């Protein structure tokens, strides 16, 4: 009796006969792989229906991909930070559930129906907006990075944290939907002597910062959505300020008030937050803009090379608060030779850019670095170049080149090279 061949049987026989002919990057010549030819558990039963997961969640196999805290950084997590797992991501968009958090009084849980945004101070007509009022203004969609000024701050005095999630993870990049701030300010009518705007948050810390009126009228957004859905509570739901290209502490969350004045508020805070002490004892003031920066995310300490010798892909992200990133250079020998990386994906101003560099790894040690060039001509400096000018007394605005040492086993470590 002759049995009819099944599709799976033909597939298995074909693989067994032709496996030796397999070629390619990572393909292995071998007998038929039982992971292909044998039935797997997920081949043999029906899965959940469409209403079993009404919001959706990542695969259980990706449960390790999450924000992480460093417990010793602060005395209490309600006034602390967690970090985006950059080494697990690709592309340029950060999923909402992985965007790093920084709080000063924990997450404010705000009822949007009761939330109000007031504009007062040096304006013709003080106004109070409901969320419904804000939603009636013309809205725009813009993709921006948000970076804490203290990102990489632990590295000023040398290599400290072993993983790009912890050295560079106080950043995320999302598509914001919101109303240009200038529309709301124009509705209230800014007086001629109105030179500064003070946004205030609705959380228990009443977070406030000072923003020049020129920036407020330029590209700031009052945002209520990110990546198409409502802001998460930890990202300022129901509404936050977006200050493109400028340090993250100015992006006030749970935005409740905008006061227009003729000078900055909180002069003591201006000195500590917006001023960087230099090596010669002087200081540079109003250091709002985030300079060009990059980091190789894979391979890195949390993402070792596991495939052995052969074709290897290096990838990372680069950004600048002054424009776009037309070019990134990569070195595998600590800066002796540089190679221009391949840029892929959107190239928006004040947004993350993704780069790749492919090479054949011979199994020897590597010293990996990336160097960003922004659209103004600025080139990312080394850490030693930064220290020569700015010393080691700051924790802010460290945009120096990061180095990963990769050993013969593919394990990476945070190091420095002179």
QUIFENJO-V805270 format. One record per residue. SS is DSSP state (@ for helix, = for strand, . for the rest). Layout:
ss=SS
ss=SS
This chain:
ss=.
ss=.
ss=.
ss=.
ss=.
ss=.
ss=@
ss=@
ss=@
ss=@
ss=@
ss=@
ss=@
ss=@
ss=@
ss=@
ss=@
ss=@
ss=@
ss=@
ss=@
ss=.
ss=.
ss=.
ss=.
ss=.
ss=.
ss=.
ss=.
ss=.
ss=.
ss=.
ss=.
ss=@
ss=@
ss=@
ss=@
ss=.
ss=.
ss=.
ss=@
ss=@
ss=@
ss=.
ss=.
ss=.
ss=.
ss=.
ss=.
ss=.
ss=.
ss=.
ss=.
ss=.
ss=.
ss=.
ss=.
ss=.
ss=.
ss=@
ss=@
ss=@
ss=.
ss=.
ss=.
ss=.
ss=.
ss==
ss==
ss=.
ss=@
ss=@
ss=@
ss=.
ss=.
ss=.
ss=@
ss=@
ss=@
ss=.
ss==
ss==
ss==
ss=.
ss=.
ss=@
ss=@
ss=@
ss=.
ss=.
ss=.
ss=.
ss=.
ss=.
ss=.
ss=@
ss=@
ss=@
ss=.
ss=.
ss=.
ss==
ss=.
ss=.
ss=.
ss=.
ss=.
ss=.
ss=.
ss=.
ss=.
ss=.
ss=.
ss=.
ss=.
ss==
ss==
ss==
ss==
ss==
ss==
ss=.
ss==
ss=.
ss=.
ss=.
ss==
ss==
ss==
ss==
ss=@
ss=@
ss=@
ss=@
ss=@
ss=.
ss=.
ss=.
ss=.
ss==
ss==
ss==
ss==
ss==
ss==
ss==
ss==
ss=.
ss=.
ss=.
ss=.
ss=.
ss=@
ss=@
ss=@
ss=.
ss=.
ss=.
ss=.
ss=.
ss=.
ss=.
ss=.
ss=@
ss=@
ss=@
ss=@
ss=@
ss=.
ss=.
ss==
ss==
ss==
ss==
ss==
ss==
ss==
ss==
ss==
ss==
ss=@
ss=@
ss=@
ss=@
ss=@
ss=@
ss=@
ss=@
ss=.
ss==
ss=.
ss=.
ss=.
ss=.
ss=.
ss==
ss==
ss==
ss==
ss==
ss==
ss=.
ss=.
ss=.
ss=.
ss=.
ss=.
ss==
ss==
ss==
ss==
ss==
ss=@
ss=@
ss=@
ss=@
ss=.
ss=.
ss=.
ss=.
ss==
ss==
ss==
ss==
ss==
ss==
ss=.
ss=.
ss==
ss==
ss=.
ss=.
ss=@
ss=@
ss=@
ss=.
ss=.
ss=.
ss=.
ss==
ss==
ss==
ss=.
ss=.
ss=.
ss==
ss=.
ss=@
ss=@
ss=@
ss=.
ss=.
ss=.
ss=.
ss==
ss==
ss==
ss==
ss==
ss==
ss==
ss=.
ss=.
ss=.
ss=.
ss=.
ss=@
ss=@
ss=@
ss=@
ss=@
ss=@
ss=@
ss=.
ss==
ss==
ss==
ss=.
ss=.
ss=.
ss=.
ss=.
ss==
ss==
ss==
ss=.
ss=.
ss=.
ss==
ss=.
ss=.
ss=.
ss==
ss==
ss==
ss==
ss==
ss==
ss=.
ss==
ss=.
ss=.
ss==
ss=.
ss=.
ss=.
ss=.
ss=.
ss=.
ss==
ss==
ss==
ss==
ss==
ss==
ss==
ss==
ss==
ss==
ss=.
ss=.
ss=.
ss=.
ss=.
ss=.
ss=.
ss==
ss==
ss==
ss==
ss==
ss=.
ss==
ss=.
ss=.
ss=.
ss=.
ss=.
ss==
ss==
ss=.
ss==
ss==
ss==
ss=.
ss=.
ss=.
ss=.
ss=.
ss=.
ss=.
ss=.
ss==
ss==
ss==
ss==
ss==
ss==
ss==
ss==
ss==
ss=.
ss=.
ss=.
ss=.
ss==
ss==
ss==
ss==
ss==
ss==
ss==
ss==
ss=.
ss=.
ss=.
ss=.
ss=.
ss==
ss=.
ss=.
ss=.
ss=@
ss=@
ss=@
ss=@
ss=@
ss=@
ss=@
ss=@
ss=.
ss=.
ss=.
ss=.
ss=.
ss=.
ss=.
ss=.
ss=.
ss=.
ss=.
ss=.
ss==
ss==
ss==
ss==
ss=.
ss=.
ss=.
ss=.
ss=.
ss==
ss==
ss==
ss==
ss=.
ss=.
ss=.
